[in-house]
Amino acid sequence: MSVPTMRQLLPKEMIRPLTELGKHNWIEWWSESTDPRSTGCRTRFPNDPALNSSWIINHIESIASQDAGQYFRYYVLSKALADGPKLIRPTEEQCEALEHVDVNVLFEEYEQPFPIFIAEIPDEYRKQLALRFSEECPRFVLTFHDRRSKYIVSLCEHGVSKDGAYTIISPSSCWRTVEDAIQCSIVSGCGIRIVEVLLRITFNLGLLLTRYGAKDCGPVDPAAVQKQQRGALQKNKTKADRAKDLLAATISLIEFEQEVVFFDKAASGEPHPDSDGAMKRPHWRRGHFRRQSCGEGRSQRKLVFVRPCFINAGFFHGELANTSYQINSGSRPKASLSMNPLSQSEASQ
C-alpha cells in the first residue's frame, strides 16, 4: 500500500489554497426544527489577501451548486490541512472490536483529541466489509468535531479517483446519544450500512484516543519529508515549489500513548436457551460506554469503556473479522440539508 498523503484525498493543485482557506471558519451550520429534520448552512468566505487571486472559492461554489453538502466536505478537508493532518492506523482486530461497541454517549460527552483526525482502514478489514456489504469500502475516514455546535462531520474517502461519502451528524432532541444519531444521519455517497460501521469505528477511536491519550509520532514517511525539506531550499524554483507542494501534503502519524486492550475473549461455553442444551456458537457481546459515579460525594460522572467480548472464542478457528454483527436500525427518519450560502462580497461585510 502506498504511503498516505493528502494527495490521495485531493488533487495536488487544491492542497495549498485549501490550507490557506482552512485557517478561517468559512462555514457555519445549525440544526433546524423541521419535519423532516434539516441542517441549515451558510458560507462566509474570508476577505483574505492570500486568497484574492485563488480560484479555490469559485471551484468550491461550482461543485457545491450541484450538491450543497460538498461545502461540508471541503470545510473538513481545509481544516485537516490547516491544522496539520493526523492519521491513525488501527489494526484489523481493533476495527473488528470497535465495530461491536455502541457509541452510547451524549453529544456533550463526545470528545476527540484533535478537531479532526484521519483513520486509515486496513486492507484486510476493507476486504471483509466489501464482501459483507457487496460494495467497495473506503480507505480513509476523516472525522471532524465542532465543539461549539456539537456537530460531527465524517468523510469516507476512497481517494481522488472515486467519490466517497460525507455524513453530517447533528445534535437534536430527536435522539439522545451519538449512537441514535448514527442511525438517522444525513448520508450521501456509498452504501449506508458500510458507512454506519465506519462511523462506529472512528467515533470510538476518537473517544478512546481522548481517554487513553494520543501521541504525535511525526511524519508517516520521515525520510521522504527530509528529502522534501532539502528540495524546498533549492535555487531552482520549479523544483523548490514541487518540494513545497509535497511537504504541504504530508500527514503525521498518531498512536495511543499507552497500550489499549480493545476486547476480551471468553473461551468457556454458555448453555443454549433451547432444551437440547447445545452450546452457543462463537459470537460477539457488544461493548459500550458506562457513566460511572466519581468525585466528591460521587456527584460527578466519567465515561468508562466496557470492552466488547468474543464469546466461546476457544471454539472459533477463523479470523475475527470474518464474524458477522447485526444492528437493528429500525425505521430511519429522513433528514435533509438546506443551504443559505452568502456570496464572497456578502461574507466580507
Secondary structure in CASP SS format (residue, H / E / C, confidence):
PFRMAT SS
TARGET T0000
AUTHOR 0000-0000-0000
METHOD secondary structure of the structure
MODEL  1
M C 1.00
S C 1.00
V C 1.00
P C 1.00
T C 1.00
M H 1.00
R H 1.00
Q H 1.00
L C 1.00
L C 1.00
P C 1.00
K H 1.00
E H 1.00
M H 1.00
I H 1.00
R H 1.00
P H 1.00
L H 1.00
T H 1.00
E H 1.00
L H 1.00
G C 1.00
K C 1.00
H C 1.00
N C 1.00
W C 1.00
I E 1.00
E E 1.00
W E 1.00
W E 1.00
S E 1.00
E E 1.00
S C 1.00
T C 1.00
D C 1.00
P C 1.00
R E 1.00
S E 1.00
T E 1.00
G E 1.00
C E 1.00
R E 1.00
T E 1.00
R C 1.00
F C 1.00
P C 1.00
N C 1.00
D C 1.00
P H 1.00
A H 1.00
L H 1.00
N H 1.00
S C 1.00
S C 1.00
W C 1.00
I H 1.00
I H 1.00
N H 1.00
H H 1.00
I H 1.00
E H 1.00
S H 1.00
I H 1.00
A H 1.00
S C 1.00
Q C 1.00
D C 1.00
A C 1.00
G C 1.00
Q H 1.00
Y H 1.00
F H 1.00
R H 1.00
Y H 1.00
Y H 1.00
V H 1.00
L H 1.00
S H 1.00
K H 1.00
A H 1.00
L H 1.00
A H 1.00
D H 1.00
G C 1.00
P C 1.00
K E 1.00
L E 1.00
I E 1.00
R C 1.00
P C 1.00
T C 1.00
E H 1.00
E H 1.00
Q H 1.00
C H 1.00
E H 1.00
A H 1.00
L H 1.00
E H 1.00
H C 1.00
V E 1.00
D C 1.00
V C 1.00
N C 1.00
V C 1.00
L E 1.00
F C 1.00
E C 1.00
E C 1.00
Y C 1.00
E C 1.00
Q C 1.00
P C 1.00
F C 1.00
P C 1.00
I E 1.00
F E 1.00
I E 1.00
A E 1.00
E E 1.00
I C 1.00
P C 1.00
D H 1.00
E H 1.00
Y H 1.00
R H 1.00
K H 1.00
Q H 1.00
L H 1.00
A H 1.00
L H 1.00
R H 1.00
F H 1.00
S C 1.00
E C 1.00
E C 1.00
C C 1.00
P C 1.00
R C 1.00
F E 1.00
V E 1.00
L E 1.00
T E 1.00
F E 1.00
H E 1.00
D C 1.00
R C 1.00
R C 1.00
S C 1.00
K C 1.00
Y C 1.00
I E 1.00
V E 1.00
S E 1.00
L E 1.00
C E 1.00
E E 1.00
H C 1.00
G E 1.00
V C 1.00
S C 1.00
K E 1.00
D C 1.00
G C 1.00
A E 1.00
Y E 1.00
T E 1.00
I E 1.00
I E 1.00
S C 1.00
P C 1.00
S C 1.00
S C 1.00
C C 1.00
W C 1.00
R C 1.00
T E 1.00
V H 1.00
E H 1.00
D H 1.00
A H 1.00
I H 1.00
Q C 1.00
C C 1.00
S C 1.00
I E 1.00
V E 1.00
S E 1.00
G C 1.00
C C 1.00
G C 1.00
I H 1.00
R H 1.00
I H 1.00
V H 1.00
E H 1.00
V H 1.00
L H 1.00
L H 1.00
R H 1.00
I H 1.00
T H 1.00
F H 1.00
N H 1.00
L H 1.00
G H 1.00
L H 1.00
L H 1.00
L H 1.00
T H 1.00
R H 1.00
Y H 1.00
G C 1.00
A E 1.00
K E 1.00
D E 1.00
C E 1.00
G E 1.00
P E 1.00
V C 1.00
D C 1.00
P H 1.00
A H 1.00
A H 1.00
V H 1.00
Q H 1.00
K H 1.00
Q H 1.00
Q H 1.00
R H 1.00
G H 1.00
A C 1.00
L C 1.00
Q C 1.00
K C 1.00
N C 1.00
K H 1.00
T H 1.00
K H 1.00
A H 1.00
D H 1.00
R H 1.00
A H 1.00
K H 1.00
D H 1.00
L H 1.00
L H 1.00
A H 1.00
A C 1.00
T C 1.00
I C 1.00
S E 1.00
L E 1.00
I E 1.00
E E 1.00
F E 1.00
E C 1.00
Q C 1.00
E C 1.00
V C 1.00
V C 1.00
F C 1.00
F C 1.00
D E 1.00
K E 1.00
A E 1.00
A C 1.00
S C 1.00
G C 1.00
E C 1.00
P E 1.00
H C 1.00
P C 1.00
D C 1.00
S C 1.00
D C 1.00
G C 1.00
A C 1.00
M E 1.00
K C 1.00
R C 1.00
P C 1.00
H E 1.00
W E 1.00
R E 1.00
R C 1.00
G E 1.00
H E 1.00
F E 1.00
R E 1.00
R E 1.00
Q E 1.00
S E 1.00
C E 1.00
G C 1.00
E H 1.00
G H 1.00
R H 1.00
S C 1.00
Q E 1.00
R E 1.00
K E 1.00
L E 1.00
V E 1.00
F E 1.00
V E 1.00
R C 1.00
P C 1.00
C E 1.00
F E 1.00
I E 1.00
N C 1.00
A H 1.00
G H 1.00
F H 1.00
F C 1.00
H C 1.00
G C 1.00
E C 1.00
L H 1.00
A H 1.00
N H 1.00
T C 1.00
S C 1.00
Y C 1.00
Q C 1.00
I C 1.00
N C 1.00
S C 1.00
G C 1.00
S C 1.00
R C 1.00
P C 1.00
K C 1.00
A E 1.00
S E 1.00
L E 1.00
S E 1.00
M E 1.00
N C 1.00
P C 1.00
L C 1.00
S C 1.00
Q H 1.00
S H 1.00
E H 1.00
A H 1.00
S C 1.00
Q C 1.00
END
